[in-house]
Amino acid sequence: MPIATPRKDFAPGSAIQPRSYRVFTRQHLDQIPQLKSLDRETRFAMEVVANVLPFRVNEYVVEDLIDWADVPNDPIFRLIFPQKEMLEPKAFDRLADALRNNSSRDDIARVVGSLRNDLNPHPAGQMDLNVPLMNGESL
């Protein structure tokens, strides 16, 4: 694994200059300069997946932890940034088509909601098994 390069604002023996905390979410993907080096289809795939799954990264991770010369194989990049493979192909294509066709916000929200429901966020039966009971009746 390559060794991370030192921060640009750090020189041995000097004080580290503080920087403000900056966060990027789905709405800010196009504001991450490093992503501009990726092809358009990869960036679009990130947008599609980020509409369904939560995405949030801070500037420190983007600037200091990812080896952008090794993207998309960099392990931190793969852990943090949305990947097309995170959705089933049919689910991905369904939302990608809606976005490419400039569907309305409401239509996109319906597709996203449907895809999220299909992801099974309760794989261990929590909605059935963790229901509190009182006198034999669920509350």
GUSEDREN-97340 format. One line per field, with one value per residue: residue number from 1; residue in one letter; x, y, z of N, C-alpha, C, O in turn. Coordinates in Angstrom, 1 decimal, padded with zeros to 4 digits. Atoms other than C-alpha are relative to their C-alpha. Layout:
N
kolvex <- (NUM | ...) $
drenke <- (A | ...) $
n_px <- (X | ...) $
n_py <- (Y | ...) $
n_pz <- (Z | ...) $
ca_px <- (X | ...) $
ca_py <- (Y | ...) $
ca_pz <- (Z | ...) $
c_px <- (X | ...) $
c_py <- (Y | ...) $
c_pz <- (Z | ...) $
o_px <- (X | ...) $
o_py <- (Y | ...) $
o_pz <- (Z | ...) $
This chain:
139
kolvex <- (1 | 2 | 3 | 4 | 5 | 6 | 7 | 8 | 9 | 10 | 11 | 12 | 13 | 14 | 15 | 16 | 17 | 18 | 19 | 20 | 21 | 22 | 23 | 24 | 25 | 26 | 27 | 28 | 29 | 30 | 31 | 32 | 33 | 34 | 35 | 36 | 37 | 38 | 39 | 40 | 41 | 42 | 43 | 44 | 45 | 46 | 47 | 48 | 49 | 50 | 51 | 52 | 53 | 54 | 55 | 56 | 57 | 58 | 59 | 60 | 61 | 62 | 63 | 64 | 65 | 66 | 67 | 68 | 69 | 70 | 71 | 72 | 73 | 74 | 75 | 76 | 77 | 78 | 79 | 80 | 81 | 82 | 83 | 84 | 85 | 86 | 87 | 88 | 89 | 90 | 91 | 92 | 93 | 94 | 95 | 96 | 97 | 98 | 99 | 100 | 101 | 102 | 103 | 104 | 105 | 106 | 107 | 108 | 109 | 110 | 111 | 112 | 113 | 114 | 115 | 116 | 117 | 118 | 119 | 120 | 121 | 122 | 123 | 124 | 125 | 126 | 127 | 128 | 129 | 130 | 131 | 132 | 133 | 134 | 135 | 136 | 137 | 138 | 139) $
drenke <- (M | P | I | A | T | P | R | K | D | F | A | P | G | S | A | I | Q | P | R | S | Y | R | V | F | T | R | Q | H | L | D | Q | I | P | Q | L | K | S | L | D | R | E | T | R | F | A | M | E | V | V | A | N | V | L | P | F | R | V | N | E | Y | V | V | E | D | L | I | D | W | A | D | V | P | N | D | P | I | F | R | L | I | F | P | Q | K | E | M | L | E | P | K | A | F | D | R | L | A | D | A | L | R | N | N | S | S | R | D | D | I | A | R | V | V | G | S | L | R | N | D | L | N | P | H | P | A | G | Q | M | D | L | N | V | P | L | M | N | G | E | S | L) $
n_px <- (000.8 | -000.9 | -000.1 | 000.7 | -000.9 | 000.2 | 000.9 | -000.6 | -000.2 | -000.8 | -001.4 | -000.6 | -000.4 | 000.9 | 001.4 | 001.0 | 001.0 | 001.3 | 000.9 | 001.3 | 000.6 | 000.9 | 000.6 | 000.6 | 001.0 | 000.4 | 000.2 | -001.3 | -000.9 | -000.6 | -001.0 | -001.2 | -000.9 | -000.7 | 000.9 | 000.0 | -000.9 | 000.7 | 000.9 | 001.3 | 000.9 | -000.3 | 000.6 | 001.4 | 000.3 | -000.1 | 001.2 | 001.1 | -000.1 | 000.2 | 001.5 | 000.7 | -000.7 | -000.6 | -001.4 | -000.5 | -001.4 | -000.5 | -001.2 | -001.2 | 000.0 | -000.2 | -001.3 | -001.1 | 000.1 | 000.3 | -001.1 | 000.8 | -000.7 | 000.4 | 001.4 | 001.0 | -000.4 | -000.4 | 001.0 | 000.8 | 001.0 | 001.0 | 000.9 | 000.8 | 000.7 | 001.0 | -000.5 | 001.2 | 000.2 | 000.7 | 001.4 | 000.3 | 000.0 | 001.3 | 000.3 | -000.9 | 000.5 | 001.3 | -000.2 | -000.8 | 000.9 | 000.8 | -000.9 | -000.4 | 001.2 | 000.5 | 001.3 | 000.3 | -000.5 | 001.0 | -000.2 | -001.3 | 000.2 | 000.8 | -000.9 | -001.0 | 000.7 | 000.2 | -001.3 | -000.4 | 000.8 | -000.4 | -001.3 | 000.2 | -000.8 | 000.2 | -000.2 | 000.1 | 001.4 | 000.2 | 001.4 | 001.0 | -000.5 | -000.3 | 001.3 | 000.3 | 001.3 | 000.5 | 001.2 | 000.1 | 000.3 | -001.1 | 000.3) $
n_py <- (-001.2 | -001.2 | -000.8 | -001.2 | -001.1 | -000.9 | -001.2 | -001.1 | -001.1 | 000.5 | 000.2 | 000.5 | -001.0 | -001.2 | 000.2 | 000.3 | -001.1 | 000.5 | -000.2 | 000.1 | 001.3 | -000.1 | 001.3 | 000.2 | 001.0 | 000.3 | -001.3 | -000.6 | 000.8 | -000.8 | -000.9 | 000.7 | -000.2 | 001.2 | 000.8 | -000.5 | 000.8 | 001.3 | -000.1 | -000.5 | 001.1 | 000.4 | -001.1 | 000.1 | 001.2 | -000.5 | -000.8 | 000.9 | 000.8 | -001.0 | -000.3 | 001.1 | 000.3 | -001.2 | -000.3 | -001.2 | 000.1 | -001.3 | -000.4 | 000.7 | 001.3 | -000.2 | -000.6 | 000.6 | 001.4 | 000.7 | -000.1 | -000.3 | 000.7 | 001.4 | 000.1 | 000.4 | 001.2 | -000.4 | 000.6 | -001.0 | -000.4 | 001.0 | 000.0 | -001.3 | -000.5 | 000.9 | 000.9 | 000.5 | 001.4 | 000.0 | 000.2 | 001.0 | -000.6 | -000.5 | -001.2 | -001.1 | -000.4 | -000.7 | -001.3 | -000.7 | -000.4 | -001.2 | -001.2 | -000.4 | -000.6 | -001.2 | 000.2 | -001.0 | 000.4 | 001.0 | 001.3 | 000.6 | 000.3 | 001.2 | 001.0 | 000.2 | 000.6 | 001.4 | 000.7 | 000.2 | 001.1 | 001.3 | 000.3 | 000.8 | -000.6 | 000.8 | 001.4 | 000.9 | 000.0 | -000.9 | -000.6 | 001.0 | 000.6 | -001.0 | -000.8 | 000.1 | 000.6 | -000.2 | 000.9 | 000.8 | -000.8 | -000.9 | -001.4) $
n_pz <- (000.0 | 000.0 | -001.2 | 000.2 | 000.1 | -001.1 | 000.3 | 000.7 | -000.9 | -001.1 | 000.2 | -001.3 | -000.8 | 000.1 | -000.6 | 001.0 | 000.1 | -000.1 | 001.1 | -000.4 | 000.3 | 001.1 | 000.3 | 001.3 | 000.1 | 001.4 | 000.7 | 000.2 | 000.8 | 001.1 | -000.6 | -000.4 | 001.2 | 000.4 | 000.8 | 001.4 | 000.8 | 000.3 | 001.2 | -000.2 | -000.4 | -001.4 | -000.8 | 000.0 | -000.8 | -001.4 | -000.2 | -000.1 | -001.3 | -001.1 | -000.2 | -000.7 | -001.2 | -000.6 | 000.4 | -000.7 | -000.1 | -000.3 | 000.8 | -000.4 | 000.7 | 001.5 | 000.2 | -000.7 | -000.2 | 001.3 | 001.0 | 001.2 | 001.1 | 000.0 | 000.1 | -001.0 | -000.8 | -001.4 | -000.9 | -000.6 | 001.0 | 000.2 | -001.2 | -000.2 | 001.1 | 000.6 | 001.1 | 000.7 | -000.5 | -001.3 | 000.3 | 001.0 | 001.3 | 000.4 | -000.8 | 000.5 | 001.3 | -000.2 | -000.5 | 001.1 | 001.1 | -000.5 | 000.0 | 001.4 | 000.7 | -000.7 | -000.7 | -001.0 | -001.4 | -000.6 | 000.6 | -000.5 | -001.4 | 000.0 | 000.4 | -001.1 | -001.1 | 000.4 | 000.0 | -001.4 | -000.6 | 000.5 | -000.6 | -001.2 | -001.1 | -001.2 | 000.4 | -001.1 | -000.4 | -001.1 | 000.0 | -000.5 | -001.3 | -001.0 | -000.3 | -001.4 | -000.3 | -001.3 | -000.1 | 001.2 | 001.2 | 000.4 | -000.3) $
ca_px <- (000.0 | 001.5 | 002.5 | 000.3 | 001.9 | 002.4 | -000.1 | 000.7 | 000.5 | 002.9 | 006.6 | 008.8 | 009.4 | 006.6 | 003.2 | 000.3 | -002.0 | -005.5 | -008.1 | -011.8 | -013.9 | -015.6 | -018.0 | -019.1 | -022.4 | -024.3 | -025.2 | -021.5 | -020.0 | -019.3 | -017.3 | -014.7 | -011.8 | -010.2 | -013.3 | -013.0 | -010.2 | -012.6 | -014.6 | -018.1 | -019.8 | -018.0 | -019.1 | -022.6 | -022.6 | -021.5 | -024.4 | -026.9 | -025.7 | -025.5 | -029.2 | -030.0 | -027.3 | -025.9 | -022.8 | -020.7 | -017.0 | -014.9 | -012.0 | -009.4 | -010.3 | -010.4 | -007.1 | -005.0 | -006.2 | -007.0 | -004.2 | -005.9 | -003.2 | -004.6 | -008.3 | -010.6 | -008.5 | -007.5 | -009.1 | -010.2 | -011.8 | -013.6 | -014.9 | -016.1 | -017.2 | -020.4 | -019.6 | -022.0 | -021.6 | -023.3 | -026.7 | -028.2 | -027.8 | -031.6 | -032.0 | -029.0 | -030.4 | -033.9 | -032.6 | -030.0 | -032.7 | -034.9 | -031.9 | -030.9 | -034.5 | -034.7 | -037.6 | -039.3 | -038.1 | -041.2 | -040.6 | -037.0 | -038.0 | -040.5 | -037.8 | -035.3 | -037.9 | -038.7 | -035.1 | -034.4 | -037.3 | -036.0 | -032.6 | -034.0 | -032.6 | -033.8 | -032.2 | -032.5 | -036.3 | -036.0 | -039.4 | -041.1 | -038.9 | -038.2 | -041.8 | -042.5 | -045.4 | -047.7 | -050.2 | -049.5 | -050.3 | -047.8 | -047.5) $
ca_py <- (000.0 | 003.4 | 005.7 | 008.8 | 012.0 | 014.7 | 017.6 | 020.5 | 022.9 | 020.9 | 021.2 | 019.4 | 021.7 | 024.2 | 024.6 | 023.1 | 025.8 | 025.2 | 024.9 | 025.2 | 022.0 | 021.5 | 018.7 | 017.4 | 015.6 | 014.4 | 018.0 | 018.9 | 016.2 | 018.6 | 020.8 | 018.2 | 019.2 | 015.8 | 014.2 | 016.3 | 014.0 | 011.0 | 010.3 | 011.6 | 008.2 | 007.4 | 010.8 | 010.2 | 006.7 | 008.4 | 010.8 | 008.0 | 005.9 | 009.0 | 009.6 | 006.3 | 005.7 | 008.3 | 010.1 | 012.5 | 013.1 | 015.9 | 017.8 | 016.1 | 012.7 | 014.1 | 016.1 | 013.9 | 010.3 | 009.4 | 008.6 | 010.2 | 008.6 | 005.2 | 006.0 | 004.0 | 001.3 | 003.4 | 001.7 | 004.9 | 006.1 | 002.8 | 003.0 | 006.6 | 007.4 | 005.9 | 003.0 | 001.8 | -001.8 | -000.7 | -001.0 | -003.9 | -003.3 | -003.0 | -000.6 | 001.5 | 001.6 | 002.6 | 005.6 | 006.5 | 006.5 | 008.9 | 011.2 | 011.2 | 011.9 | 014.9 | 013.4 | 015.7 | 015.8 | 014.0 | 011.2 | 010.8 | 010.9 | 008.1 | 006.0 | 006.6 | 005.7 | 002.5 | 001.5 | 002.2 | 000.0 | -002.8 | -002.6 | -004.4 | -002.2 | -004.8 | -008.0 | -009.6 | -009.1 | -006.1 | -004.7 | -008.0 | -009.2 | -006.0 | -004.8 | -004.1 | -006.1 | -005.3 | -007.9 | -009.9 | -007.0 | -005.0 | -001.4) $
ca_pz <- (000.0 | -000.9 | 001.9 | 002.2 | 001.1 | 003.7 | 004.0 | 001.7 | 004.6 | 006.8 | 006.9 | 009.5 | 012.4 | 011.5 | 013.1 | 011.2 | 009.9 | 011.0 | 008.3 | 008.5 | 008.6 | 005.3 | 004.4 | 001.1 | 000.5 | -002.6 | -003.4 | -003.4 | -005.5 | -008.3 | -005.9 | -005.1 | -007.5 | -007.5 | -009.0 | -012.1 | -013.2 | -013.3 | -016.5 | -016.8 | -016.5 | -013.2 | -011.8 | -012.9 | -011.3 | -008.0 | -008.3 | -008.9 | -005.9 | -003.7 | -004.3 | -002.7 | -000.1 | 002.4 | 001.3 | 003.4 | 003.3 | 004.8 | 003.2 | 005.3 | 003.9 | 000.3 | 000.7 | 002.9 | 003.0 | -000.6 | -003.1 | -006.1 | -008.4 | -007.5 | -007.8 | -008.2 | -006.5 | -003.4 | -000.4 | 001.3 | -001.9 | -002.3 | 001.3 | 001.2 | -002.3 | -003.9 | -006.3 | -009.0 | -007.6 | -004.4 | -006.1 | -008.1 | -011.8 | -012.4 | -009.5 | -010.7 | -014.3 | -013.1 | -011.2 | -013.9 | -016.5 | -014.4 | -013.9 | -017.5 | -018.6 | -016.3 | -014.4 | -011.9 | -008.3 | -007.2 | -009.7 | -008.7 | -005.0 | -005.7 | -007.5 | -004.7 | -002.0 | -003.8 | -004.2 | -000.5 | 000.5 | -001.6 | 000.2 | 003.3 | 006.1 | 008.6 | 007.6 | 011.1 | 011.3 | 013.7 | 012.6 | 013.6 | 016.5 | 018.3 | 018.7 | 022.4 | 023.9 | 026.7 | 027.9 | 024.8 | 022.4 | 020.4 | 021.2) $
c_px <- (000.9 | -000.1 | -000.7 | 001.0 | -000.3 | -000.9 | 000.8 | 000.4 | 000.9 | 001.4 | 000.6 | 000.5 | -000.9 | -001.3 | -000.9 | -001.0 | -001.4 | -000.8 | -001.4 | -000.6 | -001.0 | -000.5 | -000.6 | -001.1 | -000.4 | -000.1 | 001.3 | 001.0 | 000.8 | 001.0 | 001.3 | 001.0 | 000.6 | -000.9 | -000.1 | 000.9 | -000.6 | -000.9 | -001.4 | -001.0 | 000.3 | -000.6 | -001.5 | -000.5 | 000.0 | -001.3 | -001.2 | 000.0 | -000.2 | -001.4 | -000.7 | 000.7 | 000.6 | 001.4 | 000.4 | 001.5 | 000.5 | 001.3 | 001.3 | 000.2 | 000.4 | 001.5 | 001.1 | 000.0 | -000.1 | 001.2 | -000.7 | 000.7 | -000.4 | -001.5 | -000.4 | 000.5 | 000.4 | -001.0 | -000.8 | -001.0 | -001.1 | -001.0 | -000.9 | -000.9 | -001.0 | 000.6 | -001.3 | -000.4 | -000.8 | -001.5 | -000.1 | -000.1 | -001.4 | -000.4 | 000.8 | -000.6 | -001.3 | 000.2 | 000.8 | -000.9 | -000.9 | 000.8 | 000.3 | -001.2 | -000.5 | -001.3 | -000.2 | 000.6 | -000.8 | 000.2 | 001.3 | -000.1 | -000.7 | 000.9 | 001.0 | -000.6 | -000.2 | 001.2 | 000.5 | -000.8 | 000.4 | 001.4 | 000.0 | 000.9 | -000.2 | 000.2 | -000.2 | -001.4 | -000.3 | -001.4 | -001.0 | 000.4 | 000.3 | -001.2 | -000.3 | -001.4 | -000.4 | -001.3 | -000.3 | -000.4 | 001.2 | -000.4 | 000.3) $
c_py <- (001.2 | 000.8 | 001.4 | 001.2 | 001.0 | 001.1 | 001.1 | 001.1 | -000.3 | -000.1 | -000.4 | 001.2 | 001.3 | -000.4 | -000.3 | 001.1 | -000.6 | 000.3 | -000.2 | -001.4 | 000.2 | -001.4 | 000.0 | -001.1 | -000.2 | 001.3 | 000.7 | -000.8 | 000.7 | 001.1 | -000.6 | 000.0 | -001.3 | -000.9 | 000.4 | -000.8 | -001.4 | 000.2 | 000.3 | -001.1 | -000.4 | 001.1 | -000.1 | -001.2 | 000.4 | 000.7 | -000.9 | -000.7 | 000.9 | 000.5 | -001.0 | -000.2 | 001.3 | 000.2 | 001.3 | -000.2 | 001.4 | 000.3 | -000.7 | -001.3 | 000.2 | 000.5 | -000.9 | -001.5 | -000.8 | 000.2 | 000.1 | -000.6 | -001.4 | -000.2 | -000.7 | -001.1 | 000.4 | -000.4 | 001.0 | 000.5 | -001.0 | -000.1 | 001.2 | 000.4 | -001.0 | -000.7 | -000.6 | -001.4 | 000.0 | -000.2 | -001.2 | 000.7 | 000.5 | 001.2 | 001.2 | 000.6 | 000.8 | 001.4 | 000.8 | 000.5 | 001.3 | 001.2 | 000.5 | 000.6 | 001.2 | -000.1 | 001.1 | -000.5 | -001.0 | -001.4 | -000.6 | -000.4 | -001.4 | -001.2 | -000.3 | -000.7 | -001.5 | -000.8 | -000.2 | -001.1 | -001.3 | -000.4 | -000.9 | 000.5 | -000.8 | -001.4 | -001.1 | -000.1 | 001.0 | 000.6 | -001.0 | -000.5 | 001.0 | 000.9 | -000.2 | -000.6 | 000.4 | -000.8 | -000.8 | 000.8 | 000.9 | 001.4 | 000.9) $
c_pz <- (000.0 | 001.3 | -000.4 | -000.1 | 001.1 | -000.4 | -000.7 | 001.0 | 001.2 | -000.4 | 001.3 | 000.8 | 000.0 | 000.6 | -001.2 | 000.0 | 000.1 | -001.3 | 000.5 | -000.4 | -001.1 | -000.3 | -001.4 | 000.1 | -001.4 | -000.8 | -000.4 | -000.8 | -001.0 | 000.5 | 000.5 | -001.2 | -000.5 | -000.8 | -001.4 | -000.9 | -000.4 | -001.2 | 000.4 | 000.5 | 001.5 | 000.9 | 000.1 | 000.8 | 001.5 | 000.3 | 000.2 | 001.3 | 001.2 | 000.2 | 000.9 | 001.4 | 000.6 | -000.5 | 000.7 | 000.2 | 000.4 | -000.8 | 000.4 | -000.7 | -001.5 | -000.2 | 000.4 | 000.0 | -001.3 | -000.9 | -001.3 | -001.3 | -000.1 | 000.0 | -001.4 | 000.9 | 001.5 | 001.0 | 000.7 | -000.9 | -000.1 | 001.2 | 000.1 | -001.1 | -000.6 | -001.2 | -000.7 | 000.5 | 001.3 | -000.2 | -001.0 | -001.3 | -000.4 | 000.8 | -000.5 | -001.3 | 000.1 | 000.4 | -001.0 | -001.1 | 000.4 | 000.1 | -001.4 | -000.8 | 000.7 | 000.6 | 001.1 | 001.3 | 000.7 | -000.5 | 000.5 | 001.5 | 000.2 | -000.3 | 001.2 | 001.2 | -000.2 | 000.1 | 001.5 | 000.7 | -000.4 | 000.6 | 001.3 | 001.1 | 001.3 | -000.2 | 001.1 | 000.5 | 001.2 | 000.1 | 000.6 | 001.4 | 001.1 | 000.3 | 001.5 | 000.2 | 001.4 | 000.1 | -001.3 | -001.3 | -000.3 | 000.2 | -001.2) $
o_px <- (001.9 | -001.2 | -000.4 | 002.0 | -001.4 | -001.0 | 002.0 | 001.3 | 001.0 | 001.7 | 000.3 | 001.2 | -000.6 | -001.7 | -000.8 | -001.5 | -001.7 | -000.6 | -001.7 | 000.0 | -002.0 | 000.3 | -001.2 | -000.9 | 000.3 | 000.2 | 001.3 | 002.2 | 002.0 | 001.7 | 002.1 | 000.7 | 000.7 | -000.4 | -000.5 | 000.8 | 000.0 | -001.4 | -001.8 | -001.8 | -000.7 | -001.2 | -002.1 | -001.5 | -000.8 | -001.8 | -002.0 | -001.0 | -000.9 | -001.7 | -001.7 | 000.0 | 001.0 | 002.2 | -000.3 | 001.9 | 000.0 | 001.9 | 002.1 | 001.2 | 001.2 | 002.1 | 002.2 | 001.1 | 000.2 | 001.7 | -001.1 | 000.1 | -000.2 | -002.0 | 000.2 | -000.4 | 000.6 | -002.2 | -002.0 | -002.2 | -002.3 | -002.1 | -002.0 | -002.0 | -000.7 | 001.2 | -002.2 | -001.6 | -001.2 | -002.3 | 000.8 | -000.5 | -001.5 | -001.0 | 000.3 | -000.8 | -001.6 | -000.5 | 000.5 | -000.7 | -001.1 | 000.3 | 000.3 | -001.0 | -001.6 | -002.2 | 000.8 | 000.9 | -000.3 | 000.2 | 001.3 | 000.4 | -000.4 | 000.9 | 001.2 | -000.1 | 000.0 | 001.2 | 001.0 | -000.3 | 000.3 | 001.7 | 001.0 | 001.9 | 000.5 | -000.8 | -000.3 | -001.7 | -001.2 | -001.9 | -002.1 | -000.4 | 000.3 | -001.0 | -000.5 | -002.4 | 000.4 | -002.2 | -001.4 | -000.5 | 001.8 | -001.6 | 000.2) $
o_py <- (001.3 | 000.8 | 001.9 | 001.2 | 001.1 | 001.5 | 001.3 | 001.9 | 000.4 | -000.7 | 000.2 | 002.1 | 002.2 | -001.6 | 000.3 | 001.5 | -001.5 | 001.4 | -001.0 | -002.0 | 001.0 | -002.4 | 001.0 | -002.1 | 000.3 | 001.4 | 001.6 | -000.4 | 000.5 | 001.7 | 000.1 | -000.7 | -001.5 | -001.7 | -000.4 | -000.8 | -002.1 | 001.3 | 000.1 | -000.9 | -000.8 | 000.7 | 000.1 | -001.1 | -000.1 | 000.6 | -000.7 | -000.7 | 000.6 | 001.0 | -000.7 | -000.4 | 002.2 | -000.7 | 002.3 | -001.3 | 002.5 | -000.6 | -000.9 | -001.7 | -000.5 | 000.0 | -000.9 | -002.1 | -002.0 | 001.3 | -000.9 | -000.8 | -002.0 | -001.3 | -000.3 | -001.6 | -000.4 | -000.2 | 000.8 | 000.7 | -000.6 | -000.4 | 001.0 | 000.7 | -002.2 | -000.1 | -000.9 | -001.7 | -001.1 | -000.5 | -001.4 | 001.8 | 001.6 | 002.2 | 002.3 | 001.8 | 001.7 | 002.3 | 002.0 | 001.6 | 002.2 | 002.3 | 001.7 | 001.5 | 001.7 | 000.8 | 001.7 | -001.7 | -001.9 | -002.4 | -001.8 | -001.4 | -002.2 | -002.3 | -001.4 | -001.6 | -002.3 | -001.9 | -001.2 | -001.8 | -002.3 | -001.6 | -001.4 | -000.1 | -000.4 | -002.2 | -002.3 | -000.6 | 000.7 | 000.8 | -000.6 | -000.7 | 000.6 | 002.1 | -001.4 | -000.2 | 000.6 | -000.6 | -001.0 | 000.2 | 001.5 | 001.8 | 002.1) $
o_pz <- (000.8 | 002.0 | -001.5 | 000.6 | 001.5 | -001.6 | -000.3 | 000.7 | 002.2 | -001.4 | 002.4 | 000.3 | 000.8 | 000.7 | -002.3 | 001.0 | -000.7 | -001.9 | 001.4 | -001.3 | -001.0 | -000.4 | -001.8 | 000.7 | -002.3 | -001.9 | -001.2 | -000.9 | -001.2 | -000.3 | 001.1 | -002.2 | -001.7 | -001.6 | -002.3 | -002.1 | -001.2 | -001.5 | 001.6 | 001.4 | 002.2 | 002.0 | 001.1 | 001.5 | 002.3 | 001.4 | 001.1 | 002.0 | 002.1 | 001.3 | 001.5 | 002.4 | -000.2 | -000.6 | 000.7 | 000.6 | 000.0 | -001.4 | -000.4 | -001.1 | -002.0 | -001.2 | -000.2 | 000.2 | -001.3 | -001.1 | -001.9 | -002.3 | -001.2 | 000.2 | -002.4 | 001.7 | 002.3 | 000.8 | 001.0 | -000.6 | -000.2 | 001.1 | 000.6 | -000.9 | -000.6 | -002.0 | 000.0 | 000.5 | 001.7 | 000.8 | -001.8 | -001.4 | -001.0 | 000.2 | -000.6 | -001.5 | -000.6 | -000.1 | -001.3 | -001.6 | -000.4 | -000.3 | -001.6 | -001.6 | 000.3 | 000.5 | 001.6 | 001.5 | 001.3 | 000.2 | 000.8 | 001.9 | 001.0 | 000.3 | 001.5 | 001.8 | 000.7 | 000.6 | 001.8 | 001.5 | 000.4 | 000.4 | 001.7 | 001.4 | 002.3 | -000.2 | 000.8 | 001.6 | 001.9 | 001.2 | 001.0 | 002.3 | 002.3 | 000.8 | 001.9 | -000.5 | 002.3 | -000.7 | -001.6 | -002.4 | 000.5 | 000.0 | -001.2) $
